[in-house]
Amino acid sequence: MKTYLRILQFAKPYSRFVPLYSIYTFLGIIFGLFNFTLIIPLLNVLFGEVGQEEAALMATTKPEFSLNIEFFKDFFNYYFGQIILQEGREGALVFVCVMVIISVFLANLFRYLAFRIVGALRAHVVRNMRQTVYKRVTELHLGYFSNERKGDLMTRLTVDIQEVENSVVSTLTVVVREPISIIAFFILLFNMSVELTLFSLILLPLSGGIIAGISKRLKRKAKEGQNSLSFILTIIDETLSGMRVVKAFNAEPFILSKFHDQNNRYARIQRSIANKRDLASPLSEFLGVSVVAGLLLYGGTLVLNQESELSASEFITYIILFSQVLVPAKAMSAAFSNIQRGLVSGDRVLQVIDTKPMITNKPNAKVLPAFRHEIEFRDVAFAYGDKPVLQDINFRIEKGKTVALVGPSGGGKSTLADLLPRFYDPTAGAILIDGHDIRDYTIESVRAQIGVVTQESILFNDTIFNNIAFNKTDATEEEVIAAAKIANAHEFIINSEDGYQTMIGDRGGKLSGGQRQRLSIARAILQNPPILILDEATSALDTESEKLVQEALTNLMKNRTSVVIAHRLSTIQHADEILVLQQGRIVERGTHEELLEHSGLYAKLTQMQLTV
């Protein structure tokens, strides 16, 4: 119930939907009930139980208005009696038939109008939920995505939200309308016969208990099914991303077997869910008809023995009305079974929404002023959980200078660089820009002054132009071309099929590694940030591409403050200062020449590369 109510929070503002839906639903139910109450006068006319004397008695006194069922019953009988006196039994039959047609039309009209509102509500809830989840995903820190399977996140954003729409939001009509219908039916039934209605209420809870037991088992299976589906999507995502490796290692049988196992597991769970879900509706119908049969036996005996206050036509109408209670009851049991799967999906979606971002703006965060003097890392430390990654990091970078980070893999170089744009916050110490602790300023204003070029070129399945102008919607064609020229990318772009409007495929798959990297550099140039982070930007390139990219990087770094991470030490020989990191600590620092003279770790790494 808690999950259901939280999902309904996404329907706000309720004023757009609830008032009109309530009115349409109420009117639809009232006219629907009126259809069945017309059965009594219809049967009385057909069986000749209402003659001239009875009609004259019915039409004697016009009832005074009062808001209860008796008034509407007497009011109808008054006019019905007058029609019999004036038009005869055939005229009365025509009147009843016309009233039935009008009543059915109005009942279905209001039902349709209610459905239209629910359709708008469903789209509104799903849109708000998907928007909230996607927004939260973009707010989460990078470490979250290292711990979670991408396929599982995609499942929650797509399949789970779709399941919420199909199983939860779609049943809102049932959850609201059907209980009201049942209450209205029972008010009418109690008005007709208290004894028979009480008898039926003794039998009905039995079917409800059985259906609840089935639904409980259904929810457990639904949870297993959604977890299995997320594994399937993870396998698909990894297969598509790593197809080159799969084929290179002849691993098609291996991944097919892996997929086959998960696919079979999901199919078994789905069969089990379908069996339990499909059992709910026929079982509820069987139990409901059994109750009707018991009621027919008990009530029929009373009528035959003339021990009931109901006439034969009233008893038939009572049975018909009671049988109609089974329609909303059956719809509720089916909806209750279907909703369990949606609630499981809702829980999975809400788990993402409830995940708190670790990197957030302080309540009174200000906009970071333009960078003017220096960046300082002061006693900085960082740890993933209980595992220390960086310790006692102290250094300064003056504006316009370049600091290079080198050292063995796993030494903390990339983590150190990730602290500057606040991908993570240090667990101790502080990072200051012009003396300002960056944690006191908005994340957006800090990152607006920093450009990042990574080893893996992150591009999007869009045109070359849009990839260079990423998030700079006001960029002109001249600005994009100028950035591409500085990045040594203009020549290969104009030789592409559609020039700057060439689609580059998923993750830039239509381009070479060097071309992708130069587009990333062009993107950084266009943003024109005063601070640069270059994370092994040339390590994955061939010699020719490395030369072009290195030239582009040199152009990019002009008049900018740069933090460069490099395994190829030849690329950072001209850095103003080189920091050598080992096991999360700065073990050496100085210029290229100073570190070579020191004959320490840097000199050893340089010698190893020269001998390769």
Disulfide bonds with the S-S distance in Angstrom:
none
